[in-house]
């Protein structure tokens, strides 16, 4: 009986060691630069807020988004006409959903994200890509520019 207990104990110890080794060994490292890791959440929060609210451009809606934007970007947008959305398509064809994709570090305090925009309904299934530049100012990552949408 003592031998069976010893074999079972050794088996359990070996199983635990193997399980721990596989759990640690199978983790996928994040290869993004730290600036991309840090800026990803603010970009996702901005687009969650934007897509979840009225996307028609107006000075009132710009004010509601200021916390996510650099002062320089806000100043550039203040002369925009009402209606078209400068944060997605530059028109009133508003996407239904988005996904923050790849990121490239331009400098330690500047990144460029690929943001995918999606339209899906009974007659349309479309995806477009925009570029979103973020900069770190006063310890915060803020959207500084949005480049034109490209159909994919």
VMD Tcl script that builds the backbone (N, CA, C; Angstrom):
set m [mol new atoms 456]
animate dup $m
set s [atomselect $m all]
$s set {name element resname resid chain x y z} {
  {N N UNK 1 A 0.812 -1.186 0.000}
  {CA C UNK 1 A 0.000 0.000 0.000}
  {C C UNK 1 A 0.857 1.252 0.000}
  {N N UNK 2 A 1.959 1.208 0.773}
  {CA C UNK 2 A 2.846 2.363 0.847}
  {C C UNK 2 A 3.439 2.684 -0.518}
  {N N UNK 3 A 3.758 1.676 -1.291}
  {CA C UNK 3 A 4.324 1.861 -2.616}
  {C C UNK 3 A 3.311 2.526 -3.557}
  {N N UNK 4 A 2.045 2.157 -3.468}
  {CA C UNK 4 A 1.006 2.750 -4.307}
  {C C UNK 4 A 0.827 4.235 -3.977}
  {N N UNK 5 A 0.904 4.580 -2.654}
  {CA C UNK 5 A 0.809 5.982 -2.255}
  {C C UNK 5 A 1.982 6.770 -2.817}
  {N N UNK 6 A 3.149 6.211 -2.763}
  {CA C UNK 6 A 4.353 6.882 -3.257}
  {C C UNK 6 A 4.270 7.107 -4.770}
  {N N UNK 7 A 3.785 6.110 -5.500}
  {CA C UNK 7 A 3.633 6.236 -6.952}
  {C C UNK 7 A 2.601 7.315 -7.268}
  {N N UNK 8 A 1.471 7.299 -6.556}
  {CA C UNK 8 A 0.430 8.308 -6.785}
  {C C UNK 8 A 0.956 9.701 -6.456}
  {N N UNK 9 A 1.694 9.838 -5.363}
  {CA C UNK 9 A 2.260 11.139 -4.979}
  {C C UNK 9 A 3.224 11.626 -6.055}
  {N N UNK 10 A 4.097 10.752 -6.525}
  {CA C UNK 10 A 5.048 11.129 -7.577}
  {C C UNK 10 A 4.327 11.524 -8.872}
  {N N UNK 11 A 3.268 10.798 -9.182}
  {CA C UNK 11 A 2.477 11.126 -10.371}
  {C C UNK 11 A 1.859 12.518 -10.237}
  {N N UNK 12 A 1.263 12.815 -9.097}
  {CA C UNK 12 A 0.634 14.118 -8.879}
  {C C UNK 12 A 1.672 15.249 -8.929}
  {N N UNK 13 A 2.833 15.021 -8.331}
  {CA C UNK 13 A 3.900 16.030 -8.369}
  {C C UNK 13 A 4.340 16.256 -9.814}
  {N N UNK 14 A 4.550 15.192 -10.553}
  {CA C UNK 14 A 4.967 15.314 -11.952}
  {C C UNK 14 A 3.893 16.025 -12.774}
  {N N UNK 15 A 2.629 15.680 -12.532}
  {CA C UNK 15 A 1.520 16.323 -13.240}
  {C C UNK 15 A 1.493 17.826 -12.953}
  {N N UNK 16 A 1.651 18.198 -11.706}
  {CA C UNK 16 A 1.627 19.622 -11.335}
  {C C UNK 16 A 2.794 20.377 -11.967}
  {N N UNK 17 A 3.965 19.788 -11.962}
  {CA C UNK 17 A 5.129 20.431 -12.576}
  {C C UNK 17 A 4.916 20.591 -14.072}
  {N N UNK 18 A 4.438 19.545 -14.729}
  {CA C UNK 18 A 4.186 19.601 -16.169}
  {C C UNK 18 A 3.111 20.639 -16.490}
  {N N UNK 19 A 2.037 20.645 -15.716}
  {CA C UNK 19 A 0.953 21.612 -15.936}
  {C C UNK 19 A 1.465 23.042 -15.768}
  {N N UNK 20 A 2.257 23.283 -14.743}
  {CA C UNK 20 A 2.812 24.626 -14.528}
  {C C UNK 20 A 3.727 25.036 -15.663}
  {N N UNK 21 A 4.556 24.119 -16.106}
  {CA C UNK 21 A 5.486 24.419 -17.197}
  {C C UNK 21 A 4.739 24.746 -18.479}
  {N N UNK 22 A 3.697 23.986 -18.782}
  {CA C UNK 22 A 2.914 24.244 -19.992}
  {C C UNK 22 A 2.144 25.555 -19.889}
  {N N UNK 23 A 1.613 25.855 -18.717}
  {CA C UNK 23 A 0.858 27.094 -18.542}
  {C C UNK 23 A 1.745 28.306 -18.752}
  {N N UNK 24 A 2.928 28.277 -18.193}
  {CA C UNK 24 A 3.857 29.395 -18.330}
  {C C UNK 24 A 4.454 29.414 -19.736}
  {N N UNK 25 A 4.791 28.268 -20.260}
  {CA C UNK 25 A 5.443 28.185 -21.561}
  {C C UNK 25 A 4.539 28.519 -22.729}
  {N N UNK 26 A 3.234 28.474 -22.545}
  {CA C UNK 26 A 2.320 28.702 -23.644}
  {C C UNK 26 A 1.818 30.139 -23.735}
  {N N UNK 27 A 2.239 30.988 -22.810}
  {CA C UNK 27 A 1.756 32.363 -22.888}
  {C C UNK 27 A 2.367 33.051 -24.103}
  {N N UNK 28 A 1.574 33.922 -24.729}
  {CA C UNK 28 A 2.016 34.623 -25.929}
  {C C UNK 28 A 2.496 36.005 -25.518}
  {N N UNK 29 A 3.748 36.324 -25.769}
  {CA C UNK 29 A 4.243 37.640 -25.367}
  {C C UNK 29 A 3.641 38.743 -26.237}
  {N N UNK 30 A 3.449 39.904 -25.644}
  {CA C UNK 30 A 2.956 41.056 -26.383}
  {C C UNK 30 A 4.167 41.743 -27.001}
  {N N UNK 31 A 4.237 41.775 -28.322}
  {CA C UNK 31 A 5.398 42.307 -29.013}
  {C C UNK 31 A 5.254 43.786 -29.370}
  {N N UNK 32 A 4.150 44.411 -28.977}
  {CA C UNK 32 A 3.961 45.825 -29.269}
  {C C UNK 32 A 4.872 46.672 -28.394}
  {N N UNK 33 A 5.303 47.810 -28.922}
  {CA C UNK 33 A 6.061 48.742 -28.084}
  {C C UNK 33 A 5.191 49.230 -26.922}
  {N N UNK 34 A 5.807 49.632 -25.835}
  {CA C UNK 34 A 5.061 50.079 -24.660}
  {C C UNK 34 A 4.138 51.244 -24.982}
  {N N UNK 35 A 4.560 52.143 -25.870}
  {CA C UNK 35 A 3.700 53.279 -26.229}
  {C C UNK 35 A 2.401 52.796 -26.862}
  {N N UNK 36 A 2.462 51.757 -27.684}
  {CA C UNK 36 A 1.245 51.203 -28.300}
  {C C UNK 36 A 0.353 50.552 -27.252}
  {N N UNK 37 A 0.957 49.829 -26.342}
  {CA C UNK 37 A 0.192 49.191 -25.267}
  {C C UNK 37 A -0.536 50.256 -24.451}
  {N N UNK 38 A 0.168 51.332 -24.113}
  {CA C UNK 38 A -0.403 52.391 -23.285}
  {C C UNK 38 A -1.472 53.198 -24.016}
  {N N UNK 39 A -1.310 53.418 -25.319}
  {CA C UNK 39 A -2.234 54.259 -26.080}
  {C C UNK 39 A -3.464 53.496 -26.564}
  {N N UNK 40 A -3.406 52.171 -26.608}
  {CA C UNK 40 A -4.511 51.367 -27.154}
  {C C UNK 40 A -5.819 51.584 -26.381}
  {N N UNK 41 A -5.770 51.569 -25.069}
  {CA C UNK 41 A -6.991 51.733 -24.271}
  {C C UNK 41 A -7.645 53.100 -24.501}
  {N N UNK 42 A -6.899 54.210 -24.483}
  {CA C UNK 42 A -7.550 55.497 -24.774}
  {C C UNK 42 A -8.178 55.567 -26.174}
  {N N UNK 43 A -7.549 54.945 -27.172}
  {CA C UNK 43 A -8.133 54.928 -28.520}
  {C C UNK 43 A -9.433 54.130 -28.500}
  {N N UNK 44 A -9.420 52.978 -27.855}
  {CA C UNK 44 A -10.627 52.150 -27.755}
  {C C UNK 44 A -11.729 52.898 -26.990}
  {N N UNK 45 A -11.373 53.585 -25.907}
  {CA C UNK 45 A -12.367 54.330 -25.138}
  {C C UNK 45 A -12.960 55.474 -25.967}
  {N N UNK 46 A -12.111 56.172 -26.723}
  {CA C UNK 46 A -12.621 57.255 -27.559}
  {C C UNK 46 A -13.618 56.728 -28.585}
  {N N UNK 47 A -13.242 55.682 -29.319}
  {CA C UNK 47 A -14.143 55.175 -30.352}
  {C C UNK 47 A -15.381 54.499 -29.755}
  {N N UNK 48 A -15.284 53.925 -28.578}
  {CA C UNK 48 A -16.482 53.389 -27.911}
  {C C UNK 48 A -17.447 54.525 -27.603}
  {N N UNK 49 A -16.909 55.623 -27.080}
  {CA C UNK 49 A -17.757 56.778 -26.798}
  {C C UNK 49 A -18.335 57.347 -28.089}
  {N N UNK 50 A -17.483 57.514 -29.089}
  {CA C UNK 50 A -17.905 58.151 -30.339}
  {C C UNK 50 A -18.985 57.340 -31.059}
  {N N UNK 51 A -18.739 56.044 -31.252}
  {CA C UNK 51 A -19.688 55.193 -31.978}
  {C C UNK 51 A -20.963 54.985 -31.155}
  {N N UNK 52 A -20.851 55.049 -29.848}
  {CA C UNK 52 A -22.010 54.860 -28.984}
  {C C UNK 52 A -22.881 56.093 -28.821}
  {N N UNK 53 A -22.477 57.204 -29.405}
  {CA C UNK 53 A -23.223 58.453 -29.276}
  {C C UNK 53 A -23.482 59.041 -30.663}
  {N N UNK 54 A -24.066 60.226 -30.704}
  {CA C UNK 54 A -24.359 60.898 -31.960}
  {C C UNK 54 A -23.054 61.212 -32.688}
  {N N UNK 55 A -22.880 60.656 -33.877}
  {CA C UNK 55 A -21.638 60.853 -34.626}
  {C C UNK 55 A -21.704 62.034 -35.591}
  {N N UNK 56 A -22.850 62.698 -35.706}
  {CA C UNK 56 A -22.921 63.907 -36.538}
  {C C UNK 56 A -21.990 64.946 -35.932}
  {N N UNK 57 A -21.153 65.537 -36.769}
  {CA C UNK 57 A -20.231 66.523 -36.242}
  {C C UNK 57 A -20.956 67.831 -35.949}
  {N N UNK 58 A -20.698 68.351 -34.760}
  {CA C UNK 58 A -21.189 69.670 -34.359}
  {C C UNK 58 A -20.227 70.186 -33.294}
  {N N UNK 59 A -20.270 71.469 -33.044}
  {CA C UNK 59 A -19.417 72.040 -32.006}
  {C C UNK 59 A -19.772 71.457 -30.637}
  {N N UNK 60 A -21.058 71.199 -30.414}
  {CA C UNK 60 A -21.496 70.589 -29.153}
  {C C UNK 60 A -20.908 69.181 -28.999}
  {N N UNK 61 A -20.977 68.377 -30.070}
  {CA C UNK 61 A -20.421 67.022 -30.007}
  {C C UNK 61 A -18.902 67.038 -29.906}
  {N N UNK 62 A -18.251 68.035 -30.517}
  {CA C UNK 62 A -16.800 68.179 -30.382}
  {C C UNK 62 A -16.443 68.421 -28.920}
  {N N UNK 63 A -17.187 69.282 -28.246}
  {CA C UNK 63 A -16.949 69.568 -26.813}
  {C C UNK 63 A -17.037 68.282 -25.992}
  {N N UNK 64 A -18.002 67.411 -26.322}
  {CA C UNK 64 A -18.180 66.161 -25.584}
  {C C UNK 64 A -17.003 65.209 -25.777}
  {N N UNK 65 A -16.228 65.393 -26.846}
  {CA C UNK 65 A -15.111 64.505 -27.162}
  {C C UNK 65 A -13.748 65.110 -26.809}
  {N N UNK 66 A -13.733 66.353 -26.365}
  {CA C UNK 66 A -12.480 67.064 -26.104}
  {C C UNK 66 A -11.531 66.316 -25.176}
  {N N UNK 67 A -12.061 65.624 -24.185}
  {CA C UNK 67 A -11.212 64.921 -23.220}
  {C C UNK 67 A -10.329 63.852 -23.880}
  {N N UNK 68 A -10.710 63.402 -25.072}
  {CA C UNK 68 A -9.963 62.360 -25.780}
  {C C UNK 68 A -8.998 62.934 -26.830}
  {N N UNK 69 A -9.068 64.247 -27.078}
  {CA C UNK 69 A -8.376 64.868 -28.211}
  {C C UNK 69 A -7.324 65.871 -27.747}
  {N N UNK 70 A -6.273 66.042 -28.573}
  {CA C UNK 70 A -5.283 67.074 -28.258}
  {C C UNK 70 A -5.911 68.443 -28.505}
  {N N UNK 71 A -5.467 69.455 -27.769}
  {CA C UNK 71 A -5.966 70.815 -28.017}
  {C C UNK 71 A -5.724 71.262 -29.464}
  {N N UNK 72 A -4.603 70.855 -30.059}
  {CA C UNK 72 A -4.315 71.233 -31.447}
  {C C UNK 72 A -5.320 70.604 -32.404}
  {N N UNK 73 A -5.700 69.352 -32.179}
  {CA C UNK 73 A -6.689 68.686 -33.042}
  {C C UNK 73 A -8.052 69.361 -32.873}
  {N N UNK 74 A -8.423 69.681 -31.647}
  {CA C UNK 74 A -9.690 70.378 -31.403}
  {C C UNK 74 A -9.696 71.703 -32.151}
  {N N UNK 75 A -8.594 72.452 -32.092}
  {CA C UNK 75 A -8.515 73.751 -32.774}
  {C C UNK 75 A -8.680 73.590 -34.288}
  {N N UNK 76 A -8.077 72.529 -34.854}
  {CA C UNK 76 A -8.217 72.284 -36.298}
  {C C UNK 76 A -9.654 71.937 -36.665}
  {N N UNK 77 A -10.358 71.264 -35.768}
  {CA C UNK 77 A -11.723 70.831 -36.046}
  {C C UNK 77 A -12.768 71.912 -35.809}
  {N N UNK 78 A -12.419 72.949 -35.091}
  {CA C UNK 78 A -13.407 73.987 -34.771}
  {C C UNK 78 A -13.942 74.697 -36.009}
  {N N UNK 79 A -13.199 74.663 -37.104}
  {CA C UNK 79 A -13.666 75.317 -38.331}
  {C C UNK 79 A -14.423 74.357 -39.258}
  {N N UNK 80 A -14.568 73.099 -38.861}
  {CA C UNK 80 A -15.279 72.108 -39.672}
  {C C UNK 80 A -16.772 72.433 -39.729}
  {N N UNK 81 A -17.389 72.105 -40.845}
  {CA C UNK 81 A -18.835 72.289 -41.002}
  {C C UNK 81 A -19.573 71.186 -40.252}
  {N N UNK 82 A -20.761 71.496 -39.797}
  {CA C UNK 82 A -21.583 70.506 -39.100}
  {C C UNK 82 A -21.990 69.379 -40.053}
  {N N UNK 83 A -22.127 68.183 -39.498}
  {CA C UNK 83 A -22.639 67.057 -40.267}
  {C C UNK 83 A -21.641 65.942 -40.466}
  {N N UNK 84 A -20.640 66.150 -41.327}
  {CA C UNK 84 A -19.681 65.104 -41.676}
  {C C UNK 84 A -18.835 64.728 -40.463}
  {N N UNK 85 A -18.499 63.462 -40.339}
  {CA C UNK 85 A -17.780 62.945 -39.179}
  {C C UNK 85 A -16.272 62.910 -39.419}
  {N N UNK 86 A -15.499 63.801 -38.798}
  {CA C UNK 86 A -14.056 63.823 -39.017}
  {C C UNK 86 A -13.311 62.679 -38.308}
  {N N UNK 87 A -13.999 61.916 -37.476}
  {CA C UNK 87 A -13.353 60.850 -36.717}
  {C C UNK 87 A -13.479 59.479 -37.382}
  {N N UNK 88 A -14.291 59.396 -38.467}
  {CA C UNK 88 A -14.432 58.112 -39.165}
  {C C UNK 88 A -14.329 58.314 -40.677}
  {N N UNK 89 A -15.441 58.637 -41.331}
  {CA C UNK 89 A -15.498 58.612 -42.796}
  {C C UNK 89 A -15.443 59.980 -43.473}
  {N N UNK 90 A -15.491 61.040 -42.682}
  {CA C UNK 90 A -15.560 62.413 -43.216}
  {C C UNK 90 A -16.845 62.646 -44.010}
  {N N UNK 91 A -17.875 61.848 -43.732}
  {CA C UNK 91 A -19.199 62.064 -44.319}
  {C C UNK 91 A -20.234 61.618 -43.294}
  {N N UNK 92 A -21.463 61.429 -43.704}
  {CA C UNK 92 A -22.511 61.019 -42.759}
  {C C UNK 92 A -22.872 59.539 -42.899}
  {N N UNK 93 A -22.010 58.770 -43.530}
  {CA C UNK 93 A -22.171 57.319 -43.623}
  {C C UNK 93 A -21.473 56.716 -42.402}
  {N N UNK 94 A -22.175 56.691 -41.282}
  {CA C UNK 94 A -21.570 56.314 -40.014}
  {C C UNK 94 A -21.443 54.802 -39.864}
  {N N UNK 95 A -20.297 54.329 -39.385}
  {CA C UNK 95 A -20.128 52.889 -39.168}
  {C C UNK 95 A -20.973 52.404 -37.995}
  {N N UNK 96 A -21.206 51.099 -37.974}
  {CA C UNK 96 A -21.981 50.478 -36.900}
  {C C UNK 96 A -21.084 49.962 -35.783}
  {N N UNK 97 A -19.820 49.675 -36.114}
  {CA C UNK 97 A -18.894 49.120 -35.130}
  {C C UNK 97 A -17.461 49.451 -35.551}
  {N N UNK 98 A -16.517 49.170 -34.659}
  {CA C UNK 98 A -15.103 49.430 -34.939}
  {C C UNK 98 A -14.249 48.389 -34.219}
  {N N UNK 99 A -12.993 48.321 -34.619}
  {CA C UNK 99 A -11.994 47.497 -33.917}
  {C C UNK 99 A -10.659 48.203 -34.033}
  {N N UNK 100 A -9.973 48.340 -32.920}
  {CA C UNK 100 A -8.637 48.932 -32.931}
  {C C UNK 100 A -7.659 47.835 -33.325}
  {N N UNK 101 A -6.929 48.070 -34.422}
  {CA C UNK 101 A -6.029 47.054 -34.960}
  {C C UNK 101 A -4.572 47.337 -34.659}
  {N N UNK 102 A -3.750 47.165 -35.669}
  {CA C UNK 102 A -2.298 47.270 -35.526}
  {C C UNK 102 A -1.875 48.665 -35.092}
  {N N UNK 103 A -0.720 48.702 -34.439}
  {CA C UNK 103 A -0.153 49.963 -33.972}
  {C C UNK 103 A 1.311 50.037 -34.371}
  {N N UNK 104 A 1.737 51.248 -34.688}
  {CA C UNK 104 A 3.142 51.494 -35.012}
  {C C UNK 104 A 3.613 52.662 -34.144}
  {N N UNK 105 A 4.749 52.486 -33.496}
  {CA C UNK 105 A 5.325 53.568 -32.710}
  {C C UNK 105 A 6.077 54.508 -33.638}
  {N N UNK 106 A 5.679 55.765 -33.670}
  {CA C UNK 106 A 6.364 56.786 -34.458}
  {C C UNK 106 A 7.505 57.358 -33.634}
  {N N UNK 107 A 7.245 57.576 -32.365}
  {CA C UNK 107 A 8.215 58.056 -31.376}
  {C C UNK 107 A 7.718 57.561 -30.018}
  {N N UNK 108 A 8.524 57.645 -28.970}
  {CA C UNK 108 A 8.048 57.174 -27.660}
  {C C UNK 108 A 6.757 57.859 -27.194}
  {N N UNK 109 A 6.481 59.054 -27.711}
  {CA C UNK 109 A 5.269 59.765 -27.311}
  {C C UNK 109 A 4.288 59.961 -28.473}
  {N N UNK 110 A 4.417 59.127 -29.524}
  {CA C UNK 110 A 3.507 59.217 -30.673}
  {C C UNK 110 A 3.312 57.840 -31.293}
  {N N UNK 111 A 2.044 57.514 -31.577}
  {CA C UNK 111 A 1.716 56.227 -32.204}
  {C C UNK 111 A 0.741 56.439 -33.352}
  {N N UNK 112 A 0.682 55.437 -34.216}
  {CA C UNK 112 A -0.307 55.408 -35.293}
  {C C UNK 112 A -1.039 54.077 -35.228}
  {N N UNK 113 A -2.359 54.146 -35.105}
  {CA C UNK 113 A -3.195 52.948 -35.035}
  {C C UNK 113 A -3.981 52.762 -36.315}
  {N N UNK 114 A -4.199 51.520 -36.653}
  {CA C UNK 114 A -5.155 51.146 -37.691}
  {C C UNK 114 A -6.463 50.894 -36.942}
  {N N UNK 115 A -7.514 51.594 -37.353}
  {CA C UNK 115 A -8.839 51.359 -36.772}
  {C C UNK 115 A -9.735 50.889 -37.901}
  {N N UNK 116 A -10.357 49.744 -37.697}
  {CA C UNK 116 A -11.264 49.184 -38.697}
  {C C UNK 116 A -12.686 49.597 -38.363}
  {N N UNK 117 A -13.396 50.068 -39.391}
  {CA C UNK 117 A -14.789 50.474 -39.259}
  {C C UNK 117 A -15.651 49.464 -39.994}
  {N N UNK 118 A -16.818 49.142 -39.425}
  {CA C UNK 118 A -17.674 48.100 -39.987}
  {C C UNK 118 A -19.105 48.588 -40.197}
  {N N UNK 119 A -19.675 48.163 -41.325}
  {CA C UNK 119 A -21.086 48.358 -41.651}
  {C C UNK 119 A -21.640 46.981 -41.976}
  {N N UNK 120 A -22.713 46.594 -41.322}
  {CA C UNK 120 A -23.328 45.307 -41.640}
  {C C UNK 120 A -24.829 45.406 -41.392}
  {N N UNK 121 A -25.582 45.127 -42.444}
  {CA C UNK 121 A -27.035 45.031 -42.333}
  {C C UNK 121 A -27.517 44.048 -43.390}
  {N N UNK 122 A -28.797 44.046 -43.694}
  {CA C UNK 122 A -29.355 43.066 -44.633}
  {C C UNK 122 A -28.800 43.193 -46.044}
  {N N UNK 123 A -28.372 44.382 -46.445}
  {CA C UNK 123 A -27.910 44.583 -47.819}
  {C C UNK 123 A -26.433 44.972 -47.922}
  {N N UNK 124 A -25.787 45.183 -46.808}
  {CA C UNK 124 A -24.418 45.703 -46.859}
  {C C UNK 124 A -23.538 45.065 -45.793}
  {N N UNK 125 A -22.367 44.659 -46.223}
  {CA C UNK 125 A -21.336 44.190 -45.308}
  {C C UNK 125 A -20.023 44.786 -45.801}
  {N N UNK 126 A -19.537 45.779 -45.084}
  {CA C UNK 126 A -18.369 46.525 -45.551}
  {C C UNK 126 A -17.425 46.808 -44.393}
  {N N UNK 127 A -16.155 46.906 -44.737}
  {CA C UNK 127 A -15.114 47.236 -43.772}
  {C C UNK 127 A -14.222 48.301 -44.383}
  {N N UNK 128 A -13.871 49.306 -43.595}
  {CA C UNK 128 A -12.921 50.337 -44.025}
  {C C UNK 128 A -11.891 50.541 -42.930}
  {N N UNK 129 A -10.741 51.016 -43.344}
  {CA C UNK 129 A -9.641 51.251 -42.407}
  {C C UNK 129 A -9.327 52.741 -42.362}
  {N N UNK 130 A -9.110 53.247 -41.147}
  {CA C UNK 130 A -8.636 54.613 -40.980}
  {C C UNK 130 A -7.355 54.576 -40.161}
  {N N UNK 131 A -6.594 55.641 -40.221}
  {CA C UNK 131 A -5.402 55.780 -39.406}
  {C C UNK 131 A -5.672 56.787 -38.306}
  {N N UNK 132 A -5.264 56.445 -37.087}
  {CA C UNK 132 A -5.468 57.333 -35.947}
  {C C UNK 132 A -4.118 57.579 -35.285}
  {N N UNK 133 A -3.726 58.852 -35.250}
  {CA C UNK 133 A -2.468 59.250 -34.613}
  {C C UNK 133 A -2.761 59.694 -33.190}
  {N N UNK 134 A -1.989 59.176 -32.247}
  {CA C UNK 134 A -2.112 59.600 -30.856}
  {C C UNK 134 A -0.781 60.167 -30.394}
  {N N UNK 135 A -0.848 61.094 -29.469}
  {CA C UNK 135 A 0.359 61.647 -28.846}
  {C C UNK 135 A 0.148 61.689 -27.334}
  {N N UNK 136 A 1.254 61.590 -26.628}
  {CA C UNK 136 A 1.185 61.650 -25.171}
  {C C UNK 136 A 1.470 63.082 -24.739}
  {N N UNK 137 A 0.490 63.677 -24.065}
  {CA C UNK 137 A 0.620 65.047 -23.570}
  {C C UNK 137 A 0.192 65.079 -22.111}
  {N N UNK 138 A 1.030 65.660 -21.275}
  {CA C UNK 138 A 0.735 65.759 -19.835}
  {C C UNK 138 A 0.363 64.404 -19.235}
  {N N UNK 139 A 1.079 63.354 -19.661}
  {CA C UNK 139 A 0.859 62.019 -19.114}
  {C C UNK 139 A -0.350 61.280 -19.663}
  {N N UNK 140 A -1.051 61.858 -20.646}
  {CA C UNK 140 A -2.244 61.228 -21.225}
  {C C UNK 140 A -2.054 60.994 -22.708}
  {N N UNK 141 A -2.559 59.856 -23.193}
  {CA C UNK 141 A -2.570 59.581 -24.632}
  {C C UNK 141 A -3.843 60.169 -25.219}
  {N N UNK 142 A -3.684 61.030 -26.254}
  {CA C UNK 142 A -4.804 61.727 -26.865}
  {C C UNK 142 A -4.765 61.568 -28.379}
  {N N UNK 143 A -5.937 61.559 -29.003}
  {CA C UNK 143 A -6.036 61.483 -30.457}
  {C C UNK 143 A -5.619 62.839 -31.021}
  {N N UNK 144 A -4.689 62.799 -31.997}
  {CA C UNK 144 A -4.169 64.035 -32.583}
  {C C UNK 144 A -4.529 64.196 -34.055}
  {N N UNK 145 A -4.927 63.093 -34.713}
  {CA C UNK 145 A -5.304 63.179 -36.122}
  {C C UNK 145 A -5.979 61.875 -36.545}
  {N N UNK 146 A -6.804 61.980 -37.595}
  {CA C UNK 146 A -7.465 60.820 -38.196}
  {C C UNK 146 A -7.314 60.931 -39.696}
  {N N UNK 147 A -6.761 59.896 -40.320}
  {CA C UNK 147 A -6.593 59.902 -41.773}
  {C C UNK 147 A -7.780 59.241 -42.445}
  {N N UNK 148 A -7.907 59.478 -43.733}
  {CA C UNK 148 A -9.077 59.062 -44.514}
  {C C UNK 148 A -9.318 57.563 -44.489}
  {N N UNK 149 A -10.596 57.217 -44.623}
  {CA C UNK 149 A -11.012 55.812 -44.671}
  {C C UNK 149 A -10.669 55.203 -46.019}
  {N N UNK 150 A -10.265 53.942 -45.990}
  {CA C UNK 150 A -9.998 53.169 -47.208}
  {C C UNK 150 A -10.869 51.925 -47.176}
  {N N UNK 151 A -11.539 51.639 -48.277}
  {CA C UNK 151 A -12.384 50.453 -48.371}
  {C C UNK 151 A -11.512 49.220 -48.457}
  {N N UNK 152 A -11.954 48.150 -47.780}
  {CA C UNK 152 A -11.206 46.883 -47.826}
  {C C UNK 152 A -12.091 45.778 -48.322}
}
mol reanalyze $m
mol bondsrecalc $m
mol representation Tube
mol addrep $m
